[in-house]
């Protein structure tokens, strides 16, 4: 297994109960995509990891894209956020540092 070969002891899975609700990728794609059983996928990943002795953590991922990992802002709802997305794929922290928005979000999970 890839995880054990590379000495990875923990897998973190982001969870968002409404993750498929806003899907708008075309009628046919929406029908196919929203039928993916996300819970079953997480269950199988957890099962396989347990067999290999790898720990699995499920984390709520709401607000991870709005909050700033660089500024150590907690990923929860705020009245105002210290950083923001400046354009597609980029996030600017309160200090002006710019990083990839997906990297910022994943650091917050």
C-alpha positions in Angstrom: 0.0 0.0 0.0 1.3 3.5 -0.9 0.8 4.9 2.5 2.8 2.2 4.4 5.6 2.2 1.8 6.0 6.0 2.2 5.6 5.9 6.0 2.4 7.9 6.0 0.6 7.3 9.3 -2.4 9.6 9.1 -4.9 10.4 6.4 -7.1 13.5 6.8 -10.4 13.6 4.8 -12.3 16.8 4.4 -16.0 16.5 5.0 -18.7 18.9 3.9 -22.3 17.6 4.1 -23.5 20.0 1.3 -20.5 19.5 -1.0 -22.7 18.2 -3.9 -25.6 20.6 -3.6 -24.0 23.5 -5.5 -22.7 21.3 -8.4 -23.5 23.0 -11.7 -21.4 21.2 -14.3 -24.0 20.5 -16.9 -27.2 18.4 -16.6 -25.7 15.0 -17.5 -22.5 15.6 -15.4 -24.6 16.7 -12.4 -26.6 13.5 -12.6 -23.5 11.3 -12.7 -21.5 13.3 -10.2 -24.1 13.7 -7.5 -24.7 9.9 -7.5 -21.2 9.2 -6.2 -21.7 7.7 -2.7 -19.2 9.9 -0.8 -20.0 8.3 2.6 -19.3 4.8 1.1 -16.0 6.1 -0.3 -14.9 7.4 3.1 -16.0 4.2 4.7 -13.8 2.1 2.3 -10.8 4.4 2.7 -11.1 4.1 6.5 -11.4 0.3 6.3 -8.4 0.0 4.1 -6.3 2.3 6.3 -7.3 0.5 9.5 -6.0 -2.8 7.9 -2.7 -1.1 7.2 -2.5 0.6 10.6 -3.0 4.1 9.2 -5.0 6.6 11.3 -8.0 8.4 9.5 -9.3 11.8 10.6 -12.4 13.3 9.2 -12.4 17.1 9.4 -15.2 19.6 8.7 -14.0 21.7 5.8 -16.5 24.6 5.9 -14.8 28.0 5.9 -11.3 26.5 5.1 -11.2 28.5 1.8 -12.3 31.8 3.4 -9.9 31.8 6.4 -6.1 32.3 6.2 -3.7 29.5 7.1 -0.8 31.9 7.0 -2.3 34.2 9.6 -3.3 31.2 11.7 -7.0 32.1 11.4 -9.3 29.4 12.7 -11.5 27.9 10.0 -14.9 28.9 11.4 -17.5 31.6 10.6 -16.2 35.2 11.2 -17.8 38.5 10.8 -14.8 39.5 8.7 -11.9 37.5 7.4 -8.3 38.6 7.6 -7.4 37.3 4.1 -9.3 36.9 0.8 -9.2 35.4 -2.6 -7.8 38.0 -5.0 -8.5 36.1 -8.2 -9.1 32.6 -9.4 -6.7 30.3 -7.6 -4.9 32.9 -5.5 -5.4 33.8 -1.8 -3.9 36.9 -0.1 -3.2 36.9 3.6 -3.5 39.9 5.9 0.3 40.4 5.6 0.0 40.5 1.8 1.5 37.1 1.2 -0.1 35.4 -1.8 -0.4 31.6 -2.0 -2.4 29.1 -4.1 -6.0 29.1 -2.8 -6.2 25.3 -2.8 -3.1 25.1 -0.7 -4.5 27.6 1.8 -7.7 25.6 2.0 -5.9 22.3 2.5 -3.7 23.7 5.2 -6.9 24.7 7.1 -8.3 21.1 7.1 
